[in-house]
Amino acid sequence: MSQPSPNTRTVTCPGCGGPSLYAASNRFRPFCGERCKNHDLGAWASGDYRVPEDSPPDDMPFGDPKMREF
């Protein structure tokens, strides 16, 4: 087995928290493997990473005037 070059580094996999080689030789980077990459893609596609919308109700288009700070 060959040693990684000094320019490569190991990062934490965002999927499982394990070590992941962050180099061109790892086609799944920053993930450690195909399973973590596909799990993340599935979560993204199903809307798990959606940012909740903080919109006012329809009857108060600009929010509650009593709650405004001047």
Protein Blocks (a to p, Z undefined) as FASTA:
>chain_A
ZZddfkbccdddfklopacdddfklmkbcbfbfklmmmmmmmmmnopmpccdddddfklm
nopfklpcZZ
